[in-house]
Amino acid sequence: MPDMKYIYITGGITLVFIWIVIIISAAFNPWFSVTGNALSDLGGGNMLLNGHPAPLYPYIYNVGLMIEAIFIAVLASLFLSKSKQKVENAGISFFIISALFLALIGIYHEGTYPHDFVSIWFFILASISYITVGISLIINKMKYGIPITLSIMISWILYAIIPWQSVAEDEIFGIAVIELVVIFHIFSFRNRLDYFITRKS
């Protein structure tokens, strides 16, 4: 069973890296606007097809997504090695699959046929993942199950009712929600060994 420090380190890198990728990509493309574009505009497309200039250095964004997917898969694997609940493990496995779809967003960048499909399914699979994790924690009367479950449910309601100005805004919102539930999940692993010893006794 891995020490929590590996989860903390990997989790911290995973949570921060995606924002670094977005900020660096946007810095090279001053035309990019959070209120007028999609994040994927930084990875492909052109003015004729998508209403914006072709991005400079699109590989920063696209390869960055692939690297972020690897970090997510490693973090989820650490979660699996720490978890002892079958339902929770199923949810974590969905998170690994969502990481694959994140990598596919970089491979099938904007302007390619599968892009929209893999983009929306990254968020759907991540949501399914953490609804499952949250339910598992609730069933086992463990901390953070309710906050995780409510965060996902409320986020989809807000996504549906808020009049977003751009795709980038709702994507950033989605990333923030996923990171929030990941933080809750990391916190839920603290003192788990003591918790299971107590339950068995």
ZIPEJO-V801994 format. One record per residue. N is the residue number from 1. RES is the residue in three letters. SS is DSSP state (helix for helix, strand for strand, loop for the rest). PHI is phi in degrees with one decimal (* if undefined). Layout:
# ZIPEJO-V801994
[[N;RES;SS;PHI] [N;RES;SS;PHI]]
This chain:
# ZIPEJO-V801994
[[1;MET;loop;*] [2;PRO;loop;-70.3] [3;ASP;loop;-65.5] [4;MET;helix;-60.9] [5;LYS;helix;-62.5] [6;TYR;helix;-69.6] [7;ILE;helix;-67.7] [8;TYR;helix;-61.6] [9;ILE;helix;-65.9] [10;THR;helix;-64.1] [11;GLY;helix;-62.5] [12;GLY;helix;-61.7] [13;ILE;helix;-61.9] [14;THR;helix;-62.5] [15;LEU;helix;-68.8] [16;VAL;helix;-89.3] [17;PHE;helix;-58.3] [18;ILE;helix;-61.8] [19;TRP;helix;-69.4] [20;ILE;helix;-62.4] [21;VAL;helix;-59.6] [22;ILE;helix;-63.8] [23;ILE;helix;-64.9] [24;ILE;helix;-65.3] [25;SER;helix;-61.2] [26;ALA;helix;-66.5] [27;ALA;helix;-64.0] [28;PHE;loop;-81.3] [29;ASN;loop;-130.8] [30;PRO;loop;-62.1] [31;TRP;loop;-71.8] [32;PHE;loop;-68.5] [33;SER;loop;-132.1] [34;VAL;loop;-61.0] [35;THR;loop;-89.2] [36;GLY;loop;-132.6] [37;ASN;loop;-131.4] [38;ALA;loop;-105.5] [39;LEU;helix;-57.6] [40;SER;helix;-67.0] [41;ASP;helix;-60.1] [42;LEU;helix;-75.0] [43;GLY;loop;-112.5] [44;GLY;loop;174.8] [45;GLY;loop;88.3] [46;ASN;loop;-153.2] [47;MET;helix;-59.7] [48;LEU;helix;-68.5] [49;LEU;helix;-88.8] [50;ASN;helix;-124.1] [51;GLY;loop;75.3] [52;HIS;loop;-150.6] [53;PRO;loop;-63.3] [54;ALA;loop;-62.6] [55;PRO;loop;-67.6] [56;LEU;loop;-83.9] [57;TYR;loop;53.6] [58;PRO;helix;-63.0] [59;TYR;helix;-65.9] [60;ILE;helix;-60.7] [61;TYR;helix;-71.8] [62;ASN;helix;-67.6] [63;VAL;helix;-68.4] [64;GLY;helix;-59.6] [65;LEU;helix;-63.6] [66;MET;helix;-64.9] [67;ILE;helix;-66.4] [68;GLU;helix;-59.8] [69;ALA;helix;-62.0] [70;ILE;helix;-65.0] [71;PHE;helix;-60.5] [72;ILE;helix;-62.6] [73;ALA;helix;-63.2] [74;VAL;helix;-65.9] [75;LEU;helix;-61.5] [76;ALA;helix;-63.2] [77;SER;helix;-65.2] [78;LEU;helix;-65.2] [79;PHE;helix;-59.7] [80;LEU;helix;-60.4] [81;SER;helix;-71.8] [82;LYS;helix;-97.9] [83;SER;loop;-82.3] [84;LYS;loop;-120.1] [85;GLN;loop;-109.5] [86;LYS;helix;-64.0] [87;VAL;helix;-67.0] [88;GLU;helix;-61.8] [89;ASN;helix;-61.5] [90;ALA;helix;-63.0] [91;GLY;helix;-63.5] [92;ILE;helix;-63.4] [93;SER;helix;-63.5] [94;PHE;helix;-60.8] [95;PHE;helix;-66.2] [96;ILE;helix;-64.8] [97;ILE;helix;-65.2] [98;SER;helix;-62.8] [99;ALA;helix;-62.3] [100;LEU;helix;-60.6] [101;PHE;helix;-68.3] [102;LEU;helix;-63.9] [103;ALA;helix;-62.0] [104;LEU;helix;-66.8] [105;ILE;helix;-63.4] [106;GLY;helix;-72.2] [107;ILE;helix;-74.2] [108;TYR;loop;-97.2] [109;HIS;loop;-69.5] [110;GLU;loop;-53.4] [111;GLY;loop;101.6] [112;THR;loop;-101.4] [113;TYR;loop;-59.6] [114;PRO;loop;-78.9] [115;HIS;helix;-57.7] [116;ASP;helix;-61.1] [117;PHE;helix;-62.8] [118;VAL;helix;-68.3] [119;SER;helix;-66.4] [120;ILE;helix;-68.7] [121;TRP;helix;-75.3] [122;PHE;helix;-61.1] [123;PHE;helix;-69.6] [124;ILE;helix;-64.5] [125;LEU;helix;-67.1] [126;ALA;helix;-63.3] [127;SER;helix;-67.9] [128;ILE;helix;-57.9] [129;SER;helix;-55.9] [130;TYR;helix;-84.6] [131;ILE;helix;-64.5] [132;THR;helix;-64.9] [133;VAL;helix;-60.6] [134;GLY;helix;-60.8] [135;ILE;helix;-61.4] [136;SER;helix;-60.5] [137;LEU;helix;-65.9] [138;ILE;helix;-65.1] [139;ILE;helix;-57.3] [140;ASN;loop;-91.2] [141;LYS;loop;54.5] [142;MET;loop;-108.5] [143;LYS;loop;-63.4] [144;TYR;loop;77.5] [145;GLY;helix;-64.8] [146;ILE;helix;-66.8] [147;PRO;helix;-58.6] [148;ILE;helix;-64.5] [149;THR;helix;-63.6] [150;LEU;helix;-65.3] [151;SER;helix;-60.1] [152;ILE;helix;-68.2] [153;MET;helix;-63.8] [154;ILE;helix;-66.3] [155;SER;helix;-62.9] [156;TRP;helix;-70.9] [157;ILE;helix;-65.4] [158;LEU;helix;-63.9] [159;TYR;helix;-58.0] [160;ALA;helix;-77.2] [161;ILE;helix;-101.8] [162;ILE;loop;-79.4] [163;PRO;loop;-81.0] [164;TRP;loop;-61.7] [165;GLN;loop;-78.6] [166;SER;loop;-152.3] [167;VAL;helix;-67.5] [168;ALA;helix;-59.5] [169;GLU;helix;-62.3] [170;ASP;helix;-73.0] [171;GLU;helix;-68.0] [172;ILE;helix;-63.5] [173;PHE;helix;-59.3] [174;GLY;helix;-62.2] [175;ILE;helix;-62.0] [176;ALA;helix;-61.6] [177;VAL;helix;-66.2] [178;ILE;helix;-60.2] [179;GLU;helix;-65.7] [180;LEU;helix;-61.3] [181;VAL;helix;-70.6] [182;VAL;helix;-64.8] [183;ILE;helix;-61.5] [184;PHE;helix;-57.1] [185;HIS;helix;-64.7] [186;ILE;helix;-59.0] [187;PHE;helix;-61.4] [188;SER;helix;-66.9] [189;PHE;loop;-83.0] [190;ARG;loop;-65.9] [191;ASN;loop;61.8] [192;ARG;helix;-65.9] [193;LEU;helix;-61.1] [194;ASP;helix;-63.4] [195;TYR;helix;-63.0] [196;PHE;helix;-71.1] [197;ILE;helix;-62.9] [198;THR;helix;-62.7] [199;ARG;helix;-65.2] [200;LYS;helix;-69.2] [201;SER;loop;-79.3]]
